[in-house]
């Protein structure tokens, strides 16, 4: 257990995907919408780092709320995605971002806390509502819930299949409850995000384990 806790502490030094995209995640309309944008980008068959870079470009262009995203022209969204090297799916994604912003405004009045309340914080209901957004399927819903548990504490501990896959690669517990015992409750989302990086091959499980062993 000691070695596992040391591994977990090491993983907690990593940034979440939301942090890497420049999102100061909080239970407020703008950052929750920004997370939705990031999830839309990460839901395509593209490297996570490209999705993060594209999100940063969209936010730098001022498209941080559903109002500004919808007000931007399709070409402006395409151009911002291109600056983030998000080129393979840029035209389709630009359309989905506009449609998603409109849905967020029309159904949730631009505030995803309303979606949260409608689902009563239930993960299954949240996943169902999130997949109504264009481009977001079950995997995208998992990404959103994995990251948002930092500010929606009733979701904790939330681990998706990629989190579990990363845990297995590191020899950590492969069940959510046992994995959650390795860190404080508030830190579980960060741990889950770091484990996904291992599952995706962004970080080497062997290097992390060797680094902990040599301390």
Backbone as ProteinMPNN parsed JSONL, in Angstrom:
{"seq_chain_A": "XXXXXXXXXXXXXXXXXXXXXXXXXXXXXXXXXXXXXXXXXXXXXXXXXXXXXXXXXXXXXXXXXXXXXXXXXXXXXXXXXXXXXXXXXXXXXXXXXXXXXXXXXXXXXXXXXXXXXXXXXXXXXXXXXXXXXXXXXXXXXXXXXXXXXXXXXXXXXXXXXXXXXXXXXXXXXXXXXXXXXXXXXXXXXXXXXXXXXXXXXXXXXXXXXXXXXXX", "coords_chain_A": {"N_chain_A": [[0.828, -1.209, 0.0], [2.031, 1.181, 0.708], [3.842, 1.728, -1.409], [1.993, 2.065, -3.438], [0.608, 4.324, -2.596], [2.675, 6.169, -2.774], [3.088, 6.206, -5.528], [0.625, 7.295, -6.268], [0.804, 9.829, -5.098], [2.838, 10.93, -6.645], [1.554, 11.067, -9.121], [-0.312, 13.024, -8.605], [0.989, 15.375, -9.001], [0.681, 16.09, -11.585], [-0.88, 18.07, -14.171], [-4.396, 18.551, -14.736], [-6.433, 17.883, -17.665], [-8.177, 19.998, -18.078], [-6.883, 22.088, -16.697], [-4.573, 22.246, -18.243], [-5.619, 23.231, -20.569], [-6.079, 25.782, -19.846], [-8.268, 26.334, -18.291], [-9.812, 27.592, -15.511], [-11.224, 25.782, -13.507], [-14.422, 25.841, -12.077], [-17.514, 25.916, -10.239], [-19.214, 27.465, -12.029], [-20.903, 29.253, -14.689], [-19.25, 30.005, -17.035], [-16.601, 28.629, -16.858], [-17.541, 25.963, -16.73], [-18.797, 25.708, -19.197], [-16.566, 26.053, -20.832], [-15.182, 23.713, -20.241], [-16.932, 21.916, -21.439], [-16.543, 22.598, -24.128], [-13.841, 21.821, -24.43], [-14.142, 19.072, -24.027], [-15.72, 18.406, -26.235], [-13.834, 18.765, -28.262], [-11.937, 16.844, -27.549], [-13.277, 14.559, -28.056], [-13.097, 13.603, -30.605], [-11.238, 11.587, -33.015], [-8.377, 12.246, -32.298], [-5.187, 13.413, -31.172], [-4.824, 14.007, -27.681], [-3.318, 16.239, -26.901], [-3.472, 17.915, -29.096], [-6.184, 18.518, -29.086], [-6.318, 19.94, -26.675], [-4.644, 22.117, -27.303], [-6.143, 23.298, -29.343], [-8.417, 24.065, -27.925], [-7.322, 26.048, -26.276], [-6.715, 27.958, -28.203], [-9.269, 28.662, -29.137], [-10.321, 29.81, -26.809], [-8.518, 31.891, -26.458], [-9.249, 33.43, -28.586], [-11.502, 34.523, -27.649], [-13.776, 33.003, -27.319], [-15.268, 32.001, -24.949], [-17.644, 31.569, -23.711], [-21.014, 30.306, -24.184], [-22.455, 32.255, -25.493], [-20.537, 33.906, -26.828], [-19.343, 31.969, -28.404], [-21.422, 31.133, -30.094], [-21.919, 33.536, -31.382], [-19.651, 33.913, -32.878], [-18.445, 33.572, -36.217], [-18.77, 30.743, -38.439], [-16.435, 30.421, -39.953], [-14.59, 31.83, -38.394], [-14.437, 30.173, -36.165], [-13.401, 27.875, -37.383], [-10.892, 28.893, -38.188], [-9.666, 29.421, -35.702], [-9.492, 26.831, -34.665], [-7.755, 25.771, -36.544], [-5.409, 27.184, -35.953], [-4.702, 25.874, -33.682], [-3.819, 23.565, -34.757], [-5.765, 21.731, -35.288], [-6.849, 20.269, -37.602], [-7.908, 18.168, -39.157], [-10.535, 17.609, -38.476], [-11.681, 20.082, -38.463], [-13.709, 21.645, -39.814], [-16.135, 20.234, -39.467], [-16.164, 20.135, -36.672], [-16.267, 22.843, -36.017], [-18.851, 23.433, -36.806], [-20.278, 21.799, -35.009], [-19.577, 22.981, -32.581], [-20.856, 25.446, -32.773], [-23.549, 24.605, -32.906], [-23.741, 23.26, -30.472], [-23.322, 25.352, -28.662], [-25.624, 26.828, -29.135], [-27.585, 25.001, -28.266], [-26.9, 24.869, -25.56], [-27.533, 27.465, -24.764], [-30.284, 27.695, -25.411], [-31.559, 25.552, -24.086], [-30.378, 25.375, -21.546], [-29.999, 27.908, -20.757], [-27.44, 28.916, -20.994], [-26.058, 27.97, -18.809], [-24.588, 25.387, -17.318], [-24.96, 24.43, -14.808], [-27.62, 24.201, -14.474], [-28.213, 21.934, -15.974], [-26.91, 20.117, -14.361], [-28.492, 20.287, -12.059], [-30.945, 19.365, -13.077], [-30.346, 16.718, -13.551], [-30.024, 15.881, -11.015], [-27.534, 15.41, -9.988], [-26.92, 12.788, -10.595], [-24.82, 10.387, -11.985], [-25.532, 8.721, -14.225], [-27.73, 10.035, -15.355], [-26.577, 12.513, -15.897], [-24.683, 11.747, -17.812], [-26.41, 10.98, -19.86], [-27.686, 13.409, -20.522], [-25.486, 14.961, -21.29], [-24.646, 13.672, -23.599], [-26.428, 14.59, -25.427], [-25.409, 16.81, -26.566], [-23.939, 17.97, -29.581], [-21.499, 15.897, -31.038], [-20.593, 14.808, -28.677], [-20.233, 11.803, -27.191], [-20.614, 8.71, -25.294], [-17.914, 8.375, -24.385], [-16.952, 11.019, -24.388], [-18.716, 12.128, -22.509], [-17.827, 10.787, -20.261], [-15.262, 11.921, -20.014], [-15.945, 14.572, -19.379], [-17.285, 14.223, -16.888], [-15.279, 13.043, -15.398], [-13.427, 15.131, -15.146], [-15.003, 17.224, -14.085], [-15.683, 16.41, -11.57], [-14.059, 17.585, -9.75], [-15.289, 19.94, -9.003], [-17.902, 19.28, -8.664], [-18.645, 17.689, -6.167], [-20.275, 15.532, -5.354], [-20.065, 13.619, -7.255], [-17.738, 12.235, -6.864], [-16.047, 9.214, -5.918], [-15.174, 9.325, -9.335], [-14.446, 7.246, -11.899], [-13.497, 6.386, -15.112], [-13.314, 3.98, -17.852], [-10.809, 4.375, -19.004], [-9.347, 5.522, -16.945], [-9.206, 3.35, -15.189], [-7.8, 1.589, -16.807], [-5.3, 2.868, -16.936], [-4.586, 2.693, -14.241], [-4.277, -0.071, -13.965], [-1.998, -0.477, -15.58], [-0.065, 0.618, -13.995], [-0.049, -1.003, -11.847], [-1.802, -0.387, -9.854], [-4.811, -0.373, -7.779], [-7.673, -1.703, -9.443], [-10.285, -1.1, -9.08], [-12.757, 1.356, -8.441], [-13.376, 2.2, -5.788], [-11.245, 1.172, -4.208], [-9.102, 2.416, -5.421], [-9.673, 5.034, -4.811], [-9.009, 5.185, -2.15], [-6.375, 5.788, -2.013], [-5.844, 8.481, -2.151], [-6.733, 11.81, -0.984], [-10.184, 12.742, -0.883], [-10.807, 15.09, -2.39], [-8.797, 15.129, -4.236], [-9.186, 13.158, -6.09], [-10.11, 13.457, -8.747], [-7.918, 14.642, -10.043], [-6.052, 12.577, -9.82], [-7.365, 10.637, -11.375], [-7.317, 11.85, -13.909], [-4.549, 11.927, -14.402], [-4.013, 9.199, -14.541], [-5.316, 8.548, -16.875], [-3.631, 9.707, -18.75], [-1.513, 7.932, -18.613], [-2.787, 5.627, -19.528], [-3.262, 6.378, -22.173], [-0.759, 6.462, -23.161], [0.705, 8.787, -22.974], [2.365, 9.182, -20.884], [4.916, 7.122, -19.57], [4.308, 4.14, -17.928], [6.277, 2.528, -16.839], [8.467, 4.303, -16.494], [7.408, 6.091, -14.631], [6.982, 4.403, -12.422], [9.618, 3.51, -11.937], [10.795, 5.918, -11.293], [9.568, 6.526, -8.852], [10.468, 4.373, -7.329], [13.173, 4.902, -7.051], [13.407, 6.96, -5.295]], "CA_chain_A": [[0.0, 0.0, 0.0], [2.907, 2.339, 0.75], [4.313, 2.001, -2.768], [0.857, 2.563, -4.216], [0.36, 5.712, -2.185], [3.759, 6.983, -3.326], [2.758, 6.375, -6.936], [-0.505, 8.219, -6.354], [1.299, 11.191, -4.783], [3.569, 11.377, -7.822], [0.576, 11.393, -10.167], [-1.036, 14.242, -8.23], [1.742, 16.556, -9.419], [0.344, 16.372, -12.979], [-2.029, 18.94, -14.413], [-5.544, 17.956, -15.403], [-6.609, 18.397, -19.022], [-8.798, 21.323, -17.976], [-5.832, 23.043, -16.342], [-3.671, 22.396, -19.383], [-6.317, 24.059, -21.556], [-6.213, 27.128, -19.305], [-9.579, 26.487, -17.658], [-9.832, 27.664, -14.045], [-12.499, 25.093, -13.306], [-15.221, 26.227, -10.911], [-18.941, 25.661, -10.46], [-19.771, 28.689, -12.591], [-21.28, 28.997, -16.083], [-18.204, 30.106, -18.055], [-15.653, 27.515, -16.868], [-18.223, 24.707, -17.053], [-18.965, 25.682, -20.647], [-15.241, 25.84, -21.417], [-14.909, 22.277, -20.135], [-17.742, 21.27, -22.473], [-15.837, 22.82, -25.391], [-12.671, 20.944, -24.422], [-14.613, 17.695, -24.187], [-16.122, 18.262, -27.634], [-12.608, 18.634, -29.045], [-11.261, 15.595, -27.192], [-14.135, 13.425, -28.404], [-12.783, 13.12, -31.951], [-10.055, 10.719, -33.093], [-7.246, 13.157, -32.426], [-4.373, 13.381, -29.959], [-5.326, 14.879, -26.621], [-2.579, 17.501, -26.873], [-4.006, 18.757, -30.16], [-7.462, 19.014, -28.587], [-6.027, 20.96, -25.663], [-4.116, 23.303, -27.989], [-7.253, 23.934, -30.052], [-9.247, 24.732, -26.913], [-6.629, 27.271, -25.872], [-6.868, 28.936, -29.285], [-10.659, 29.131, -29.111], [-10.485, 30.685, -25.65], [-7.726, 33.098, -26.724], [-10.017, 34.232, -29.552], [-12.623, 35.125, -26.936], [-14.962, 32.14, -27.332], [-15.231, 31.359, -23.63], [-19.021, 31.377, -23.247], [-21.856, 29.91, -25.317], [-22.866, 33.457, -26.222], [-19.481, 34.319, -27.754], [-19.119, 30.885, -29.365], [-22.477, 31.175, -31.102], [-21.806, 34.783, -32.132], [-18.534, 33.799, -33.823], [-18.809, 32.946, -37.486], [-18.231, 29.397, -38.661], [-15.047, 30.55, -40.415], [-13.765, 32.235, -37.256], [-14.188, 28.973, -35.359], [-12.478, 27.045, -38.166], [-9.563, 29.507, -38.137], [-9.105, 29.208, -34.361], [-9.128, 25.417, -34.589], [-6.566, 25.598, -37.372], [-4.239, 27.689, -35.228], [-4.35, 24.82, -32.728], [-3.465, 22.39, -35.568], [-6.911, 20.817, -35.238], [-7.254, 20.491, -38.985], [-8.595, 17.047, -39.808], [-11.969, 17.667, -38.179], [-11.972, 21.462, -38.094], [-14.97, 22.163, -40.344], [-17.235, 19.544, -38.77], [-16.157, 20.534, -35.264], [-16.731, 24.234, -35.948], [-20.311, 23.366, -36.869], [-20.772, 21.218, -33.757], [-19.416, 23.958, -31.505], [-21.938, 26.423, -32.91], [-24.818, 23.956, -32.535], [-23.698, 22.987, -29.036], [-23.517, 26.623, -27.952], [-27.044, 27.167, -29.255], [-28.321, 24.107, -27.366], [-26.614, 25.296, -24.188], [-28.277, 28.706, -24.51], [-31.73, 27.505, -25.514], [-32.091, 24.606, -23.105], [-29.827, 25.542, -20.201], [-29.791, 29.353, -20.553], [-26.01, 29.162, -20.917], [-25.559, 27.62, -17.477], [-24.625, 23.931, -17.169], [-25.418, 24.069, -13.47], [-29.023, 23.804, -14.642], [-28.146, 20.528, -16.385], [-26.535, 19.401, -13.146], [-29.661, 20.207, -11.18], [-31.962, 18.506, -13.686], [-29.915, 15.326, -13.383], [-29.923, 15.641, -9.572], [-26.191, 14.934, -9.684], [-26.785, 11.361, -10.866], [-23.928, 10.191, -13.128], [-26.2, 8.148, -15.406], [-28.541, 11.087, -15.96], [-25.649, 13.496, -16.434], [-24.131, 11.195, -19.05], [-27.453, 11.022, -20.876], [-27.88, 14.795, -20.952], [-24.281, 15.435, -21.969], [-24.555, 13.099, -24.948], [-27.322, 15.313, -26.332], [-24.633, 17.843, -27.24], [-23.321, 17.466, -30.81], [-20.109, 15.459, -30.966], [-20.249, 14.198, -27.388], [-20.788, 10.476, -26.976], [-20.319, 8.184, -23.962], [-16.531, 8.656, -23.984], [-16.884, 12.44, -24.07], [-19.409, 12.335, -21.233], [-16.916, 10.316, -19.214], [-14.215, 12.928, -19.839], [-16.532, 15.705, -18.656], [-17.556, 13.864, -15.494], [-13.996, 12.796, -14.745], [-12.818, 16.419, -14.809], [-15.886, 18.11, -13.324], [-15.834, 15.962, -10.184], [-13.299, 18.502, -8.9], [-16.172, 20.998, -8.507], [-19.178, 18.647, -8.344], [-18.109, 16.663, -5.268], [-21.118, 14.339, -5.176], [-19.678, 12.632, -8.27], [-16.532, 11.532, -6.457], [-14.979, 9.128, -6.919], [-15.63, 8.945, -10.666], [-13.363, 6.695, -12.72], [-13.984, 5.739, -16.322], [-12.522, 2.802, -18.239], [-9.422, 4.767, -19.249], [-8.735, 5.665, -15.628], [-8.934, 1.997, -14.698], [-6.731, 1.023, -17.645], [-4.046, 3.456, -16.469], [-4.289, 2.117, -12.927], [-3.764, -1.431, -14.183], [-0.635, -0.395, -16.109], [0.838, 0.991, -12.903], [-0.184, -1.945, -10.746], [-2.674, 0.184, -8.817], [-6.12, -1.04, -7.731], [-8.483, -1.524, -10.655], [-11.661, -0.775, -8.712], [-12.832, 2.775, -8.087], [-13.343, 2.398, -4.337], [-9.89, 0.928, -3.7], [-8.25, 3.464, -5.974], [-9.985, 6.281, -4.098], [-8.392, 5.163, -0.821], [-4.972, 6.191, -2.101], [-5.717, 9.947, -2.127], [-7.845, 12.527, -0.373], [-11.367, 12.819, -1.744], [-10.749, 16.244, -3.282], [-7.737, 14.922, -5.223], [-9.409, 11.983, -6.935], [-10.216, 13.85, -10.152], [-6.563, 14.84, -10.554], [-5.48, 11.239, -9.971], [-8.014, 9.993, -12.519], [-6.806, 12.475, -15.125], [-3.17, 11.473, -14.591], [-4.049, 7.791, -14.943], [-5.705, 8.519, -18.29], [-2.417, 9.985, -19.517], [-0.775, 6.668, -18.665], [-3.538, 4.72, -20.398], [-3.124, 6.84, -23.551], [0.641, 6.417, -23.548], [1.356, 10.1, -22.878], [3.417, 8.971, -19.901], [5.298, 5.717, -19.461], [4.08, 3.536, -16.616], [7.562, 2.056, -16.34], [9.267, 5.426, -16.03], [6.818, 6.614, -13.385], [7.243, 3.429, -11.357], [11.053, 3.531, -11.625], [11.077, 7.181, -10.627], [9.121, 6.412, -7.461], [11.301, 3.381, -6.66], [14.529, 5.415, -6.785], [13.396, 8.059, -4.315]], "C_chain_A": [[0.862, 1.259, 0.0], [3.414, 2.733, -0.62], [3.191, 2.582, -3.629], [0.533, 4.0, -3.852], [1.444, 6.648, -2.73], [3.531, 7.225, -4.813], [1.651, 7.407, -7.108], [-0.058, 9.65, -6.081], [2.069, 11.769, -5.967], [2.606, 11.831, -8.911], [-0.171, 12.686, -9.862], [-0.274, 15.512, -8.597], [1.423, 16.939, -10.862], [-0.84, 17.318, -13.061], [-3.172, 18.14, -15.019], [-5.616, 18.508, -16.829], [-7.249, 19.781, -19.007], [-7.756, 22.382, -17.646], [-4.906, 23.303, -17.521], [-4.295, 23.274, -20.471], [-6.531, 25.481, -21.06], [-7.551, 27.402, -18.648], [-9.408, 26.502, -16.142], [-11.173, 27.088, -13.601], [-13.155, 25.493, -11.984], [-16.679, 25.95, -11.255], [-19.632, 26.959, -10.87], [-20.006, 28.476, -14.083], [-20.121, 28.999, -17.076], [-17.217, 28.942, -18.014], [-16.301, 26.159, -17.16], [-18.449, 24.593, -18.555], [-17.619, 25.438, -21.324], [-14.841, 24.366, -21.337], [-15.699, 21.513, -21.189], [-17.086, 21.42, -23.846], [-14.635, 21.892, -25.492], [-13.08, 19.498, -24.672], [-15.06, 17.432, -25.622], [-14.902, 18.028, -28.516], [-11.911, 17.295, -28.786], [-12.047, 14.365, -27.621], [-13.898, 12.905, -29.818], [-11.523, 12.255, -31.899], [-8.818, 11.573, -33.349], [-6.469, 13.132, -31.12], [-4.873, 14.403, -28.943], [-4.621, 16.223, -26.628], [-3.041, 18.454, -27.968], [-5.348, 19.344, -29.725], [-7.278, 20.118, -27.566], [-5.541, 22.248, -26.321], [-5.228, 24.05, -28.727], [-8.174, 24.66, -29.083], [-8.611, 26.051, -26.486], [-6.773, 28.358, -26.938], [-8.293, 29.497, -29.331], [-10.866, 30.126, -27.965], [-9.71, 31.998, -25.857], [-8.444, 34.025, -27.695], [-11.251, 34.864, -28.914], [-13.859, 34.253, -26.834], [-15.015, 31.304, -26.047], [-16.613, 31.093, -23.055], [-19.852, 30.91, -24.432], [-22.312, 31.114, -26.135], [-21.805, 33.863, -27.247], [-19.191, 33.238, -28.785], [-20.173, 30.919, -30.467], [-22.344, 32.422, -31.976], [-20.657, 34.752, -33.142], [-19.031, 33.173, -35.115], [-18.199, 31.553, -37.571], [-16.771, 29.484, -39.068], [-14.119, 30.97, -39.285], [-13.458, 31.043, -36.359], [-13.21, 28.038, -36.068], [-11.052, 27.59, -38.055], [-8.899, 29.28, -36.78], [-8.674, 27.755, -34.191], [-7.859, 25.145, -35.391], [-5.304, 26.075, -36.685], [-3.781, 26.704, -34.16], [-3.971, 23.521, -33.411], [-4.538, 21.309, -35.519], [-7.551, 20.837, -36.626], [-8.07, 19.359, -39.589], [-10.106, 17.129, -39.65], [-12.447, 19.104, -37.973], [-13.333, 21.952, -38.581], [-16.169, 21.541, -39.629], [-17.324, 20.013, -37.316], [-16.622, 21.968, -35.094], [-18.249, 24.297, -35.987], [-20.879, 22.855, -35.552], [-20.654, 22.202, -32.6], [-20.502, 25.032, -31.565], [-23.269, 25.847, -32.48], [-24.876, 23.677, -31.04], [-23.907, 24.241, -28.211], [-24.982, 27.023, -27.978], [-27.896, 26.312, -28.318], [-28.132, 24.529, -25.915], [-27.423, 26.542, -23.824], [-29.779, 28.462, -24.46], [-32.283, 26.608, -24.41], [-31.631, 24.9, -21.692], [-29.549, 27.009, -19.879], [-28.315, 29.682, -20.335], [-25.353, 28.721, -19.634], [-25.695, 26.109, -17.261], [-24.916, 23.498, -15.736], [-26.886, 23.667, -13.51], [-29.113, 22.349, -15.095], [-27.843, 19.659, -15.172], [-27.732, 19.213, -12.223], [-30.734, 19.293, -11.761], [-31.632, 17.039, -13.494], [-29.81, 14.933, -11.915], [-28.561, 15.05, -9.206], [-25.959, 13.47, -9.96], [-25.917, 11.142, -12.102], [-24.624, 9.672, -14.376], [-27.035, 9.208, -16.121], [-27.667, 12.18, -16.573], [-25.061, 13.016, -17.757], [-25.161, 11.276, -20.17], [-27.637, 12.434, -21.412], [-26.674, 15.329, -21.714], [-24.188, 14.9, -23.391], [-25.582, 13.7, -25.906], [-26.593, 16.446, -27.057], [-23.955, 17.251, -28.469], [-21.859, 17.088, -30.586], [-19.712, 14.804, -29.669], [-20.991, 12.877, -27.24], [-20.467, 10.004, -25.565], [-18.899, 8.476, -23.485], [-16.371, 10.121, -23.601], [-17.57, 12.762, -22.751], [-18.541, 11.893, -20.069], [-15.81, 11.332, -18.953], [-14.747, 14.101, -19.022], [-16.705, 15.37, -17.176], [-16.269, 13.613, -14.724], [-13.353, 14.105, -14.305], [-13.686, 17.249, -13.863], [-16.08, 17.642, -11.888], [-15.022, 16.829, -9.227], [-14.192, 19.57, -8.289], [-17.603, 20.504, -8.278], [-18.873, 17.454, -7.449], [-18.974, 15.423, -5.107], [-20.807, 13.265, -6.216], [-18.498, 11.776, -7.821], [-16.853, 10.241, -5.699], [-15.539, 8.643, -8.256], [-14.423, 8.511, -11.491], [-13.976, 6.029, -13.939], [-13.035, 4.606, -16.716], [-11.065, 3.163, -18.499], [-8.67, 4.991, -17.937], [-8.313, 4.311, -15.101], [-7.808, 1.35, -15.494], [-5.371, 1.572, -17.221], [-3.627, 2.893, -15.126], [-3.7, 0.72, -13.078], [-2.315, -1.405, -14.678], [0.377, -0.096, -15.015], [0.784, 0.015, -11.732], [-0.983, -1.392, -9.58], [-4.018, -0.535, -8.827], [-6.972, -0.711, -8.943], [-9.959, -1.344, -10.339], [-11.682, 0.654, -8.181], [-12.684, 2.989, -6.589], [-11.937, 2.215, -3.775], [-8.914, 1.988, -4.195], [-8.441, 4.763, -5.191], [-9.346, 6.334, -2.717], [-6.953, 5.669, -0.83], [-4.769, 7.696, -1.975], [-6.883, 10.55, -1.349], [-8.975, 12.666, -1.387], [-11.254, 13.923, -2.788], [-9.738, 16.05, -4.407], [-8.043, 13.816, -6.222], [-9.497, 12.342, -8.419], [-8.851, 14.046, -10.792], [-5.875, 13.491, -10.768], [-6.054, 10.552, -11.203], [-7.479, 10.545, -13.828], [-5.384, 12.009, -15.424], [-3.119, 10.022, -15.048], [-4.466, 7.65, -16.406], [-4.495, 8.797, -19.17], [-1.566, 8.725, -19.657], [-1.463, 5.702, -19.623], [-3.358, 5.087, -21.868], [-1.675, 6.817, -24.043], [1.342, 7.755, -23.532], [2.487, 10.066, -21.858], [3.671, 7.479, -19.788], [5.074, 5.211, -18.042], [5.403, 3.088, -15.998], [8.411, 3.174, -15.791], [8.732, 6.003, -14.729], [7.153, 5.689, -12.225], [8.715, 3.434, -10.955], [11.423, 4.811, -10.893], [10.683, 7.16, -9.16], [10.039, 5.479, -6.691], [12.673, 3.92, -6.286], [14.546, 6.558, -5.774], [13.755, 7.567, -2.936]], "O_chain_A": [[0.507, 2.269, -0.607], [3.424, 3.913, -0.971], [3.417, 3.478, -4.443], [0.217, 4.806, -4.727], [1.156, 7.785, -3.103], [3.758, 8.332, -5.303], [1.723, 8.278, -7.975], [-0.496, 10.579, -6.759], [1.964, 12.961, -6.258], [2.821, 12.862, -9.547], [-0.616, 13.371, -10.783], [-0.827, 16.609, -8.515], [1.846, 17.999, -11.323], [-1.683, 17.372, -12.166], [-2.943, 17.163, -15.732], [-4.94, 19.482, -17.158], [-6.907, 20.637, -19.823], [-7.747, 23.455, -18.25], [-4.504, 24.439, -17.768], [-3.589, 23.971, -21.2], [-7.105, 26.303, -21.774], [-7.934, 28.557, -18.465], [-8.917, 25.536, -15.558], [-12.13, 27.822, -13.353], [-12.526, 25.481, -10.926], [-17.031, 25.772, -12.422], [-20.502, 27.476, -10.169], [-19.375, 27.608, -14.686], [-20.016, 28.08, -17.888], [-17.003, 28.307, -19.047], [-15.672, 25.297, -17.774], [-18.31, 23.511, -19.126], [-17.548, 24.687, -22.297], [-14.23, 23.836, -22.264], [-15.186, 20.558, -21.773], [-17.075, 20.476, -24.636], [-14.431, 21.248, -26.521], [-12.434, 18.787, -25.443], [-14.807, 16.356, -26.164], [-14.934, 17.187, -29.415], [-11.359, 16.69, -29.705], [-11.535, 13.248, -27.556], [-14.445, 11.867, -30.191], [-10.835, 12.196, -30.88], [-8.287, 11.615, -34.459], [-7.043, 12.856, -30.066], [-5.287, 15.507, -29.296], [-5.255, 17.25, -26.385], [-3.005, 19.671, -27.786], [-5.622, 20.52, -29.962], [-7.997, 21.117, -27.586], [-5.97, 23.34, -25.949], [-5.256, 25.281, -28.737], [-8.66, 25.75, -29.385], [-9.303, 27.06, -26.352], [-6.932, 29.535, -26.614], [-8.479, 30.695, -29.543], [-11.511, 31.159, -28.141], [-10.18, 33.072, -25.483], [-8.278, 35.244, -27.644], [-11.959, 35.643, -29.552], [-14.887, 34.697, -26.323], [-14.833, 30.086, -26.06], [-16.734, 30.451, -22.011], [-19.441, 31.097, -25.577], [-22.53, 30.998, -27.341], [-22.131, 34.133, -28.403], [-18.83, 33.548, -29.92], [-19.849, 30.752, -31.642], [-22.623, 32.374, -33.174], [-20.681, 35.473, -34.139], [-19.935, 32.337, -35.101], [-17.24, 31.232, -36.869], [-15.949, 28.707, -38.583], [-12.978, 30.514, -39.222], [-12.345, 30.917, -35.85], [-12.308, 27.48, -35.444], [-10.11, 26.824, -37.851], [-7.707, 28.981, -36.713], [-7.61, 27.482, -33.635], [-6.995, 24.38, -34.963], [-4.248, 25.454, -36.812], [-2.611, 26.697, -33.776], [-3.815, 22.492, -32.754], [-4.251, 20.124, -35.689], [-8.653, 21.356, -36.804], [-8.874, 19.615, -40.485], [-10.861, 16.772, -40.554], [-13.501, 19.325, -37.376], [-14.046, 22.614, -37.827], [-17.101, 22.242, -39.235], [-18.413, 20.257, -36.796], [-17.305, 22.281, -34.119], [-18.864, 25.108, -35.294], [-21.848, 23.409, -35.034], [-21.529, 22.254, -31.735], [-21.006, 25.473, -30.532], [-24.037, 26.502, -31.776], [-25.922, 23.834, -30.411], [-24.586, 24.21, -27.184], [-25.525, 27.496, -26.979], [-28.807, 26.814, -27.661], [-29.085, 24.544, -25.135], [-27.934, 26.655, -22.71], [-30.465, 28.964, -23.57], [-33.353, 26.877, -23.863], [-32.384, 24.705, -20.738], [-28.94, 27.321, -18.856], [-27.978, 30.603, -19.591], [-24.196, 29.062, -19.388], [-26.8, 25.611, -17.044], [-25.1, 22.308, -15.482], [-27.343, 22.884, -12.677], [-29.993, 21.613, -14.647], [-28.443, 18.601, -14.984], [-27.956, 18.131, -11.681], [-31.365, 18.531, -11.028], [-32.523, 16.213, -13.298], [-29.537, 13.774, -11.604], [-28.44, 14.29, -8.244], [-24.907, 12.94, -9.601], [-26.241, 11.66, -13.171], [-24.336, 10.138, -15.479], [-27.044, 9.271, -17.35], [-27.981, 12.709, -17.639], [-24.954, 13.787, -18.711], [-24.819, 11.607, -21.306], [-27.733, 12.633, -22.624], [-26.831, 16.072, -22.682], [-23.706, 15.592, -24.288], [-25.597, 13.348, -27.085], [-27.097, 16.98, -28.045], [-23.444, 16.133, -28.405], [-21.084, 17.859, -30.02], [-18.599, 14.289, -29.559], [-22.22, 12.842, -27.173], [-20.086, 10.813, -24.719], [-18.694, 8.792, -22.313], [-15.726, 10.433, -22.6], [-17.072, 13.568, -21.965], [-18.517, 12.536, -19.02], [-15.456, 11.58, -17.8], [-14.091, 14.57, -18.092], [-16.313, 16.153, -16.311], [-16.176, 13.93, -13.538], [-12.795, 14.184, -13.211], [-13.174, 17.898, -12.951], [-16.59, 18.4, -11.062], [-15.266, 16.811, -8.021], [-13.913, 20.063, -7.196], [-18.43, 21.245, -7.747], [-18.844, 16.319, -7.926], [-18.461, 14.36, -4.756], [-21.24, 12.122, -6.071], [-18.289, 10.689, -8.36], [-17.815, 10.185, -4.933], [-16.289, 7.668, -8.303], [-13.507, 9.293, -11.746], [-14.875, 5.198, -13.811], [-12.075, 4.311, -16.004], [-10.175, 2.351, -18.247], [-7.484, 4.679, -17.839], [-7.192, 4.144, -14.621], [-6.964, 0.65, -14.935], [-4.395, 0.825, -17.155], [-2.444, 2.644, -14.896], [-2.736, 0.371, -12.397], [-1.497, -2.217, -14.245], [1.535, -0.505, -15.098], [1.492, 0.19, -10.741], [-0.86, -1.868, -8.451], [-4.332, -1.237, -9.788], [-6.987, 0.427, -9.412], [-10.798, -1.428, -11.236], [-10.728, 1.1, -7.544], [-11.94, 3.873, -6.164], [-11.488, 3.016, -2.955], [-8.011, 2.403, -3.469], [-7.483, 5.496, -4.942], [-9.159, 7.419, -2.167], [-6.382, 5.946, 0.224], [-3.653, 8.15, -1.722], [-7.887, 9.885, -1.091], [-8.743, 12.701, -2.596], [-11.577, 13.703, -3.955], [-9.812, 16.735, -5.427], [-7.237, 13.558, -7.116], [-9.001, 11.593, -9.26], [-8.641, 13.667, -11.944], [-5.197, 13.287, -11.775], [-5.315, 9.954, -11.985], [-7.216, 9.785, -14.759], [-5.053, 11.727, -16.575], [-2.267, 9.657, -15.859], [-4.016, 6.734, -17.095], [-4.349, 8.185, -20.228], [-0.97, 8.487, -20.708], [-0.809, 5.04, -20.429], [-3.305, 4.201, -22.722], [-1.403, 7.118, -25.205], [2.465, 7.864, -24.024], [3.448, 10.828, -21.958], [2.748, 6.671, -19.897], [5.586, 5.78, -17.078], [5.626, 3.244, -14.798], [9.019, 3.024, -14.732], [9.499, 6.359, -13.834], [7.563, 6.15, -11.16], [9.032, 3.371, -9.767], [12.255, 4.801, -9.986], [11.388, 7.716, -8.317], [10.362, 5.744, -5.533], [13.278, 3.459, -5.318], [15.616, 7.066, -5.439], [13.794, 8.355, -1.99]]}, "name": "protein", "num_of_chains": 1, "seq": "XXXXXXXXXXXXXXXXXXXXXXXXXXXXXXXXXXXXXXXXXXXXXXXXXXXXXXXXXXXXXXXXXXXXXXXXXXXXXXXXXXXXXXXXXXXXXXXXXXXXXXXXXXXXXXXXXXXXXXXXXXXXXXXXXXXXXXXXXXXXXXXXXXXXXXXXXXXXXXXXXXXXXXXXXXXXXXXXXXXXXXXXXXXXXXXXXXXXXXXXXXXXXXXXXXXXXXX"}
